[in-house]
Each structure stands twice: as structure tokens, then as C-alpha cells.
Amino acid sequence: MKRIRVQQGLAMVEFTIILPVLLILLLSILELGRAFYQYSELEKLSRDSTRYLANVIASGTTGVYSLTDSQVTQASNLIVYGTIGVGNDSLLPLLTTNHVSVTLDNNYVQVEVAYPFQPVLSVLPNFFSGDDTSLNFTMTSSYTMRVL
């Protein structure tokens, strides 16, 4: 009987020791899932914008293609707001039209987006040297399509 009484609180102590590890593992899995979701959304938006530009540039021309400022603005708005007009809220947080670059080279249109991804925990504190580690990074998506 005495042996059972000694081990009564052992499960609670073990759970208290392992709980921080489990929470860090759970939060990192959630953050990784959020990063994958935002990257796939960024890929979809840049692909749709490139397809839109390839169609707009080709329509009504005689084979000599050019890229106008309004077409670049419409493509940038399509990536950021989901519509060719100016919207209210961007589809991804911190994404602006300044992160979009559009080029036309030898009948190929290229749209590149450099998205500044910011995790929930953006700084990892370093308790020993005093320099914190930033966890922010840039996601880059680039699509190239031929204008037909």
C-alpha cells in the first residue's frame, strides 16, 4: 500500500515537465501550416495575374506586344486585392502592390511577388548573448507565360 502512495503525484510531475514541449510542438505545426497556406495562396494569385496579363497584352494587337502602366497596375491589384480595381483589404496580410514586379521580355510576361511573411512569434529571444533572432522571411513567387 505504501508504494502506491509514493507514486500518486508522479503522473502530474511528468505531465508538467512534458507540457511545454508539447505546446511548442503544437504551435510550430500550426505556424508551419499557416505558412504553407499563405504560400499556396501567393502562388495562386501570381499565376492568375500572369495569365490575366498574357491575355490582356495579346488582345487587339498585331503581334507586337507592349506592356502599359495600367496593365501593370491591374496585375498588381489582382494579386493584392483579388480584383483589377483597387480594393479595401489585401488578401494576404502585409502584401502591397510595391511587392509586385512585372516584366515583358521577348513575348514572355513575368510576374514576381516578394511577400514578407511574418510569423506570429516574429522574434526568438536569445537568453545568453542578448541578440534576438528574427523569424521573418520573404516568400517569393514567380510565374512566366508566353503571350500568344
C-alpha positions in Angstrom: 0.0 0.0 0.0 2.8 2.4 0.8 4.3 2.0 -2.7 1.1 3.3 -4.4 1.0 6.4 -2.2 4.6 7.4 -3.3 3.7 7.3 -7.0 0.4 9.1 -6.8 1.8 12.5 -7.9 4.3 11.2 -10.4 2.0 11.4 -13.4 1.3 15.1 -12.6 5.0 15.9 -12.4 5.7 14.1 -15.7 2.9 16.0 -17.4 4.2 19.3 -16.1 7.6 18.6 -17.5 6.4 17.5 -20.9 3.7 20.1 -21.4 5.9 23.0 -22.6 7.5 20.7 -25.2 4.1 19.6 -26.5 2.8 23.2 -26.7 5.9 24.3 -28.6 5.4 21.4 -31.0 1.7 22.2 -31.5 2.3 25.9 -32.1 5.1 25.3 -34.6 2.9 22.8 -36.5 0.2 25.4 -36.6 2.6 28.1 -37.8 4.0 25.9 -40.5 0.5 25.2 -41.7 -0.2 28.9 -41.9 3.0 29.5 -43.8 2.1 26.8 -46.3 -1.4 28.2 -46.7 -0.1 31.7 -47.4 2.5 30.4 -49.8 -0.1 28.4 -51.8 -2.4 31.5 -51.9 0.5 33.6 -53.1 1.3 31.1 -55.9 -2.3 31.1 -57.0 -2.5 34.9 -57.1 0.7 35.3 -59.0 -0.4 32.6 -61.5 -3.8 34.2 -62.1 -2.2 37.6 -62.5 0.3 36.3 -65.1 -2.5 34.5 -67.0 -4.6 37.7 -67.0 -1.7 39.8 -68.3 -0.8 37.3 -71.0 -4.4 37.5 -72.3 -4.7 41.3 -72.0 -1.4 42.0 -73.7 -2.3 39.7 -76.6 -5.8 41.0 -77.2 -6.2 43.6 -80.0 -2.6 43.5 -81.2 -0.9 42.6 -84.5 1.9 40.6 -83.0 3.9 43.4 -81.4 3.4 43.3 -77.7 3.8 46.0 -75.2 3.1 46.5 -71.5 1.4 49.6 -70.3 1.4 51.1 -66.8 -2.3 50.5 -66.4 -1.9 46.8 -67.2 0.9 46.6 -64.6 -1.3 48.3 -62.1 -4.2 46.0 -62.9 -2.0 42.9 -62.5 -0.6 44.2 -59.2 -4.2 44.9 -57.9 -5.2 41.4 -59.0 -2.5 39.9 -56.8 -3.1 42.1 -53.8 -6.9 42.6 -53.8 -8.2 39.8 -56.0 -9.7 42.3 -58.5 -8.2 44.5 -61.2 -9.5 47.6 -59.4 -8.3 49.0 -56.1 -9.8 47.1 -53.2 -10.0 47.8 -49.5 -8.2 44.9 -47.9 -5.4 42.8 -49.2 -5.9 39.1 -49.5 -2.7 38.4 -47.6 -1.6 40.5 -44.6 1.2 43.0 -45.2 1.0 42.4 -49.0 1.1 45.6 -51.1 1.4 46.5 -54.7 5.0 47.5 -54.1 5.9 43.8 -53.6 4.9 43.0 -57.2 7.2 43.4 -60.2 6.0 42.8 -63.8 8.3 42.4 -66.9 7.7 41.7 -70.6 10.7 40.2 -72.4 10.7 38.6 -75.9 6.9 37.8 -75.8 7.1 36.4 -72.3 5.4 38.1 -69.4 6.8 37.5 -65.9 5.1 38.4 -62.6 7.2 38.2 -59.4 5.9 38.7 -55.9 8.2 39.1 -52.9 5.9 38.7 -49.9 7.2 39.5 -46.4 6.0 36.6 -44.3 5.7 37.4 -40.6 5.1 34.5 -38.2 3.1 35.0 -35.0 6.2 34.7 -33.0 8.4 37.0 -35.1 11.4 37.2 -32.7 13.1 34.3 -31.0 14.7 35.6 -27.8 18.3 34.6 -27.1 18.8 34.5 -23.4 22.6 34.0 -23.5 24.1 36.6 -25.8 21.4 39.3 -26.0 20.9 39.3 -29.8 17.4 38.1 -30.7 16.8 36.0 -33.8 14.3 37.3 -36.3 12.0 34.6 -37.8 10.6 36.9 -40.6 11.4 35.8 -44.1 10.4 36.7 -47.7 8.3 34.3 -49.7 8.9 34.7 -53.5 6.6 33.5 -56.2 7.4 34.0 -59.9 5.4 32.9 -63.0 6.4 33.3 -66.6 3.9 32.8 -69.5 4.2 33.3 -73.2 2.0 35.9 -74.8 0.1 34.4 -77.7 
